[in-house]
């Protein structure tokens, strides 16, 4: 496999070296500049990856990015699609209300999947909400009381008090 070489000129090289020497770059940006400079010196992908502690695929990515868009592309992050919207407090409240006050139809207890289906969210989000609020709808607290008429006498005999 052929190494991708940076198409670097003297001004860019000097600018990269100056930026690195200031020590005021974020680490991710410094790594990108170092990657291009090391590749320009003829270092192998394995050597660069080991020295900088980065993935081998990132090396070609940074060199390609520099070749197409220049230094500024290495000093800025590409824009990303925003993540999914967080679950609203209204939905969280609904999950809590269901888990604490209702029982699912034809089931013994709520699971994160049945709660999620009812609330219209993913089961992982439902599970995280349950965990966040410390709810465990699959665990029921029950006390077993004896219906033995001589229970009190037996308890006093065993435990010593009633």
C-alpha positions as CSV (number, residue, x, y, z in Angstrom):
1,X,0.0,0.0,0.0
2,X,1.4,3.4,-1.0
3,X,1.9,6.1,1.6
4,X,0.1,9.3,1.0
5,X,2.6,12.2,1.0
6,X,1.7,15.7,2.0
7,X,2.0,18.4,-0.7
8,X,3.7,20.8,1.7
9,X,5.4,24.0,0.8
10,X,8.1,25.9,2.9
11,X,5.7,28.5,4.3
12,X,3.2,25.9,5.5
13,X,6.0,23.9,7.0
14,X,7.4,26.9,8.9
15,X,3.9,27.9,10.0
16,X,3.2,24.4,11.3
17,X,6.5,24.3,13.2
18,X,5.9,27.8,14.7
19,X,2.4,26.8,15.8
20,X,3.7,23.6,17.4
21,X,6.6,25.4,19.2
22,X,4.2,27.9,20.9
23,X,2.7,25.0,22.9
24,X,-0.7,26.7,22.8
25,X,-2.5,24.3,20.5
26,X,-5.1,21.8,21.7
27,X,-3.6,18.4,21.6
28,X,-5.8,17.1,18.8
29,X,-4.7,19.9,16.5
30,X,-1.1,19.5,17.4
31,X,-1.3,15.8,16.6
32,X,-2.7,16.6,13.2
33,X,0.1,19.0,12.4
34,X,2.7,16.6,13.7
35,X,1.2,13.8,11.6
36,X,1.6,15.9,8.4
37,X,5.2,16.9,9.3
38,X,6.3,13.4,10.2
39,X,4.8,12.0,7.0
40,X,6.7,14.7,5.1
41,X,9.9,13.5,6.7
42,X,9.2,10.1,5.3
43,X,8.2,8.3,8.6
44,X,6.1,5.2,8.2
45,X,2.4,4.9,9.2
46,X,3.2,2.5,12.0
47,X,6.0,4.7,13.4
48,X,3.7,7.8,13.3
49,X,0.8,5.9,14.9
50,X,2.9,4.6,17.7
51,X,4.7,7.9,18.3
52,X,1.6,10.0,18.5
53,X,-0.7,7.3,19.9
54,X,-3.3,7.6,17.1
55,X,-5.1,5.2,14.8
56,X,-3.3,4.4,11.6
57,X,-6.3,5.3,9.5
58,X,-6.2,8.8,11.0
59,X,-2.8,9.5,9.4
60,X,-4.0,9.2,5.9
61,X,-7.1,11.1,6.8
62,X,-5.1,14.1,8.1
63,X,-2.6,14.1,5.2
64,X,-5.5,14.0,2.7
65,X,-7.3,16.7,4.6
66,X,-4.2,18.9,4.5
67,X,-3.6,18.2,0.7
68,X,-7.2,19.2,-0.2
69,X,-7.9,22.0,2.2
70,X,-4.7,23.2,3.7
71,X,-3.6,24.0,7.3
72,X,-6.9,25.5,8.4
73,X,-8.6,22.2,7.9
74,X,-6.3,20.7,10.4
75,X,-6.9,23.4,12.9
76,X,-10.7,23.2,12.8
77,X,-13.1,20.4,13.5
78,X,-15.4,19.4,10.7
79,X,-19.0,20.1,11.5
80,X,-21.0,17.2,12.7
81,X,-24.6,16.5,12.8
82,X,-26.0,17.3,16.2
83,X,-26.8,14.4,18.4
84,X,-30.3,13.2,19.2
85,X,-32.4,15.5,21.4
86,X,-32.4,14.6,25.0
87,X,-35.5,13.0,26.5
88,X,-37.9,15.7,27.8
89,X,-38.7,16.0,31.4
90,X,-42.4,15.3,30.5
91,X,-41.4,11.8,29.1
92,X,-39.2,11.1,32.1
93,X,-42.1,12.0,34.5
94,X,-44.4,9.7,32.5
95,X,-41.9,6.8,32.7
96,X,-41.7,7.3,36.5
97,X,-45.4,7.6,36.9
98,X,-46.0,4.4,34.9
99,X,-43.3,2.4,36.7
100,X,-44.6,3.5,40.2
101,X,-48.3,3.6,39.8
102,X,-49.5,1.3,37.0
103,X,-49.1,-2.3,36.0
104,X,-48.7,-3.3,32.3
105,X,-51.6,-5.1,30.7
106,X,-51.1,-8.9,30.7
107,X,-47.7,-8.7,32.4
108,X,-46.5,-9.0,36.0
109,X,-44.2,-6.0,35.9
110,X,-42.8,-3.3,33.7
111,X,-39.7,-3.9,31.6
112,X,-37.7,-1.2,30.0
113,X,-39.0,-2.4,26.6
114,X,-42.7,-2.2,27.5
115,X,-42.2,1.2,29.2
116,X,-40.4,2.4,26.1
117,X,-43.1,1.2,23.8
118,X,-45.7,2.9,25.9
119,X,-43.8,6.2,26.1
120,X,-42.6,6.2,22.5
121,X,-38.8,6.1,23.1
122,X,-36.1,3.5,22.8
123,X,-35.7,0.8,25.4
124,X,-32.1,2.0,26.2
125,X,-33.4,5.5,27.0
126,X,-36.2,4.0,29.2
127,X,-33.6,1.9,31.0
128,X,-31.4,4.9,31.6
129,X,-34.3,6.9,33.0
130,X,-35.2,4.0,35.4
131,X,-31.6,3.9,36.5
132,X,-31.3,7.6,36.8
133,X,-34.3,7.7,39.2
134,X,-33.3,4.4,41.0
135,X,-36.5,2.7,39.9
136,X,-36.6,-1.1,39.7
137,X,-40.1,-2.1,38.5
138,X,-39.1,-5.7,38.2
139,X,-38.4,-6.0,41.9
140,X,-41.4,-6.1,44.1
141,X,-41.2,-5.7,47.9
142,X,-43.5,-8.2,49.6
143,X,-43.8,-9.2,53.2
144,X,-45.0,-12.7,54.0
145,X,-47.1,-12.8,57.1
146,X,-47.9,-16.1,58.7
147,X,-51.5,-17.2,59.0
148,X,-50.6,-19.7,61.7
149,X,-52.7,-19.0,64.8
150,X,-49.8,-20.0,67.1
151,X,-47.3,-17.7,65.3
152,X,-47.0,-15.2,68.2
153,X,-46.2,-17.9,70.7
154,X,-43.7,-19.6,68.4
155,X,-42.0,-16.2,67.7
156,X,-41.7,-15.5,71.4
157,X,-40.3,-19.0,71.9
158,X,-37.7,-18.5,69.1
159,X,-36.8,-14.8,69.3
160,X,-37.5,-14.2,72.9
161,X,-39.9,-11.3,72.3
162,X,-43.1,-10.6,70.5
